[in-house]
Amino acid sequence: MQKSITFDGREIRLRLGELAPQAGGSVLVECGDTAVLVTATQGTAREGVDFLPLMVEYEERLYAAGRIPGGFLRREGRPPEKVILTSRLIDRPLRPLIPDWLREDMQVVATTLSLDEEVPPDILAALGASLAVATAGIPFLGPMAAVRVGLLGDEFIINPTYAEVEAGELDLVVAGSPQGVIMVECRANQLPEADMIEAIDFGHEAIQELIRAQQELLAELGVTLTVPPPPEPPADLVRLLEETAAEGIQAVLDQTIADKQLRNQALEAVKAQVTAALEALPEEDPRRVAGTPKTVEALFKSLTKKLMRRHVLEKGIRVDGRKVDEVRPIHCEVGVLPRRVHGSAVFQRGSTQVLSAVTLGTPGDAQDLADDLHPEDEKRYLHHYNFPPYSVGEAKPMRAPSRREIGHGALAERALLPVLPSKTEFPYVLRVVSEVLSSNGSTSMGSVCGSTLALMDAGVPLLRPVSGVAMGLIKEGDQVQVLTDIQDIEDFLGDMDFKVAGTDAGITALQMDMKITGLDVPTLGKAIKQARAGRLFILEKMLATLAAPRSQLSPYAPRLLTLKIDQELIGAVIGPGGKTIRGITEETGAKIDIEDDGTVTISAADEERAQKAYRLIDGMTRRLNEGEVYTGRVTRIIPIGAFVEILPGKEGMIHISQLAEHRVGKVEDVVSVGDEVIVRVREIDSRGRINLTRLGIHPDEAATARQGT
């Protein structure tokens, strides 16, 4: 079946069920020359699975952009970071709309088959995922759709092109369901809170148009979205658990235990009472038969969730005793790692503790992005986030970075990008690694705060410091409570995880995920405004530790110097087979990077080596003008004159008649090899030969030339 949707002046073409016919549901979504195939398939339930087994995969093929992959194999390999982030972008709004009690394997695969640089594929993939899931017969509380919102000047625009995103002040993705906003992902250039709320509302209104179009299409196909009721545990088992555990759980909550481990131990002790009560029953008792460890765990969690949420809504007090808008105690340190580390900081909020370390690199250290579909070709700011098992008191194998780790690193990266100095002002490549040492909620925002301090400790001239806070939500009917600086239990048992980062001037990054099927924009706006007070409180604590970037870089950071040369002279600096540039590197110990536009970046372990390489390259590429005066050194003598090196790699000749005011019989009577002489460029002939003279040079010109040596 082929249909089309007109959205924001563009035609979105849909081909449902024509490709991948054995998948449960499939749709080819096209807009412009971008085409994304999305499939959804449901399998069978596996024994022992006690979670929603939903897998969402986004894939890019380089043939979509008419390119062949690099590497020895010449085929796509490990997915680039943007592919992983797009998988998460599709997964996060989809997951809350699929009932979490389902146990059948479900897989959504989105593959970009063709790319038009005017139409990014991720938004089309989200639309396709909604339709594929709906037509596959998977229980679904959708439809779902997403839009990108950009800001050019004072105007919000829907689904901007890559170029418009790059030129604008905002890159916001909003996803929604018929019930409201369900996901937000954003990078912004310090956008005021009021403008951000307006942008989200603008995107949410546009989403409703796509949702209505899907509803009409599904009705035309005869597809009805249904959700089976959740399985009900035996009522007498639920009653036994409530009679045994409710009072104990409430007592733990009333104690307002701030320490996560102590609170968990207290709750485990209450759960042990439930297990003991079940074991005291006869073996044939239905409650004991039904009360498997997994069932008891699920019911205990459900009861804890119910009581915790009621505790917050009715009393306005959280499990650790804080008010709803209160931030946990904060501790900051900078310069915590010695010697070779260029900048470091520890940021601790409650029992969440993050160590961030900064490395300053050269332009050659930038990450090459050639093997993905997107226009950006390199990254000069890299933010990596690590979440080891010991941070939550666990022992388990450590593998490659998880999707979550990659996502949190990308979020912190987006938060700090708008305040980094320009490449011209600060040519270093920056890598920040955030190590989560202890986790109790909001580690991603902890990494933003710790990394801001670490960058300042490294002497990076940030435009403004950035702080971040994670907001939560508890919603029961008309009762709503927004929580500032959530911890693990409020994340696991709450309805929202909304991360807000920014400066005192405005927001730089957002990331919101919901556990309910949607949230209205006014409540979202309340969370954004409440987050500002939390962010500024945290920022004040950070600046009390380090008020501004250090004026000096670490002595262990490489020294960088840059100069711009004529593009026509790049080959001369490199030399045949790289001979010239290798010679400079061997002579000075400096590393040299040359960009296509003629920008040369020189890095060395110390300033002296960098300056030596700078002088050599500057001398090789500087254009001489007739009449200029230089200090040079005599390199060789011939009967008719002397050759003088006036700049590194540039020689000119002083004819014997130009050596002195009087007649010179032999060149050696006036100068010797190795002598320092002051000369003027008399002429540069048609063959580029430089003729010099020592005549007619004013003493002031000579003094200036000596100073410039």
Buried (B, 14 or more C-beta within 10 A) or exposed (E): EEBEBEBEEEEBBBBBBEBBEEBBBBBBBBBBEBBBBBBBBBEEEEEEEEEBBBEBBBBBBBBBBEBEBEEEEEEBEEBBBBBBBBBBBBBBBBBBBBBEBBBBBBBBBBBBBBBBBBBBBBBBBBBBBBBBBBBBBBBBBBBBBBBBBBBBEEEBBBBBBBEBBEEBBBBBBBBBBBBBBBBBBBBBBBBBBEBBBBBBBBBBBBBBBBBBBBBEBBEEBEBEBEBEEEEEBBEEBBEBBBEBBBEBBBEBBEBBBBEBEEBBEBBEEBBEEBBEBBEEBEEEBEBBEBBEEEBBEBBBBBBBBBBBBBBBBEEEBBBBEBEBBBBBEBEBBBBBBEEEBBBBBBBBBBBBBBBBBBBBBBBEBBBEBEBBBBBEEEBBBBBBBBBBEEBBEEEEEEEEBEEEBBBBBBBBBBBBBBBBBEBEEBBBBBBBBBBBBBBBBBBBBBBBBBBBBBBBBBBBBBBBBBBBBBBBBBBEEEEBBBBBBBBBBBBBBBBBBBBBBBBBBBBBBBBBBBBBBBBBBEBBBBBBBBBBEBBBBBBEBBBEBBEEBBEEBBEEBBBBBBBEBEEEBBEBBBBEEEEBBEEBBEEBBBBBBBBEEBBBBBBBBEEEBBBBBBBBBBBBBBEBEEEEBBBBBBEEBEEEBBBBBBBBBBBBBBBBEBBBEEEBEEBEEBBEEEEEBBBBBBEBEEEEEBBBBBEEBEEEBBEEBEEEE
